[in-house]
Amino acid sequence: MRNVTWVGLFGFMAGAALFFWKEHQAYILDVLPWALILLCPVIHLFMHRGHGKHGVHRGHGDQGGGGVSPGSHDMDKGQVGEKGA
């Protein structure tokens, strides 16, 4: 029963989108270049959303270990490359 509802909703939305495109195609194509230019700052904000929150950077933070990346904890402890020493 729920599957039929989603198919009906999808069909209705596809028909509405087709009708909207046929009736307003000239307006949409006129506005499209300006919409892309205006979306650039928004896309830029979303791209830089997680900066500074993904591990320790060199020279930043108060953790020991010299500011190495989170995946190199074995190197901090002297466990890699010193097995023969």
C-alpha positions in Angstrom: 0.0 0.0 0.0 2.8 2.4 0.9 4.6 1.6 -2.3 1.6 2.6 -4.4 1.5 6.0 -2.6 5.2 6.7 -3.4 4.7 5.7 -7.1 1.6 8.0 -7.3 3.4 10.9 -5.6 6.4 10.4 -7.9 4.2 10.4 -11.0 2.4 13.5 -9.9 5.7 15.3 -9.2 7.1 14.3 -12.6 3.9 15.6 -14.3 4.0 18.8 -12.4 7.7 19.3 -13.3 7.1 18.6 -16.9 4.2 21.1 -17.0 6.3 23.7 -15.1 9.2 23.2 -17.6 6.9 23.6 -20.7 5.2 26.7 -19.4 8.2 28.5 -17.9 11.1 27.3 -20.0 12.2 30.7 -21.2 12.1 32.2 -17.7 14.1 29.3 -16.2 16.8 29.5 -18.9 17.1 33.3 -18.4 17.6 33.0 -14.7 19.8 29.9 -14.7 23.2 31.7 -15.2 22.5 34.1 -12.4 21.3 31.3 -10.1 24.6 29.5 -10.7 26.6 32.6 -9.9 24.6 33.3 -6.7 25.0 29.7 -5.6 28.8 29.8 -5.7 29.1 31.5 -2.2 26.6 29.0 -0.7 28.5 26.0 -2.2 31.8 27.5 -0.9 30.3 27.7 2.7 29.3 24.1 2.6 32.6 23.0 1.2 34.5 24.6 4.1 32.0 23.5 6.7 34.2 21.0 8.5 37.5 22.9 8.5 39.5 22.6 11.7 37.5 19.8 13.2 39.2 16.7 11.7 42.1 15.9 13.8 45.2 17.7 15.1 47.1 20.0 12.7 50.7 20.9 12.9 51.3 23.7 15.4 47.7 23.7 16.5 46.0 22.1 19.5 47.4 21.2 23.0 47.9 17.5 22.5 51.3 16.0 22.8 53.0 14.2 19.9 54.1 17.2 17.9 50.8 17.8 16.1 50.8 14.7 14.0 47.8 13.3 12.2 45.4 11.0 14.1 46.4 7.9 12.1 50.1 8.0 13.0 49.8 7.1 16.8 52.1 4.1 16.4 54.9 6.3 15.1 54.6 8.5 18.2 55.1 5.6 20.5 58.1 4.3 18.7 56.5 1.0 17.7 56.9 1.3 13.9 60.4 0.8 12.4 62.1 0.1 15.7 61.4 -3.7 16.0 65.0 -4.6 15.1 66.6 -2.0 17.3 
